[in-house]
């Protein structure tokens, strides 16, 4: 079941957040509060985080 707040108010809040955080494409992966650079794929994380 979807939350009661689901709708234009919630979507508007999420859009405002993505604009404020300069998130330009989904999915955006964050590691310790930093965006994973586009040069890396999620599959590369096992090498990057060693």
C-alpha positions as CSV (number, residue, x, y, z in Angstrom):
1,X,0.0,0.0,0.0
2,X,1.3,3.5,-0.9
3,X,1.8,6.1,1.9
4,X,-1.1,8.5,2.3
5,X,1.2,11.4,1.4
6,X,1.9,9.8,-2.0
7,X,0.9,12.3,-4.7
8,X,1.9,15.6,-6.1
9,X,3.1,17.0,-2.7
10,X,5.5,14.1,-2.2
11,X,6.6,14.1,-5.9
12,X,7.2,17.9,-5.7
13,X,9.3,17.5,-2.6
14,X,11.4,14.8,-4.2
15,X,11.9,16.9,-7.3
16,X,13.0,19.8,-5.2
17,X,15.5,17.6,-3.4
18,X,16.9,16.3,-6.6
19,X,17.3,19.8,-8.0
20,X,19.0,21.0,-4.8
21,X,21.4,18.0,-4.9
22,X,22.0,18.5,-8.6
23,X,20.9,14.9,-9.4
24,X,20.4,14.8,-13.1
25,X,19.8,11.2,-13.9
26,X,18.4,8.0,-12.2
27,X,19.6,5.9,-10.7
28,X,22.2,7.9,-8.9
29,X,24.4,5.9,-6.5
30,X,25.8,7.6,-3.4
31,X,28.7,6.2,-1.3
32,X,29.2,7.9,2.1
33,X,27.3,11.0,0.8
34,X,29.3,11.3,-2.4
35,X,27.9,10.5,-5.9
36,X,29.5,7.6,-7.7
37,X,31.3,9.2,-10.7
38,X,29.8,8.3,-14.1
39,X,33.1,6.7,-15.1
40,X,32.3,3.8,-12.7
41,X,29.6,1.2,-12.9
42,X,28.0,-0.4,-9.8
43,X,29.8,-3.6,-10.8
44,X,33.2,-1.7,-10.3
45,X,32.4,-1.0,-6.6
46,X,34.0,-4.3,-5.4
47,X,37.3,-3.0,-6.8
48,X,37.0,0.6,-5.7
49,X,36.0,-0.2,-2.1
50,X,38.8,-2.8,-1.5
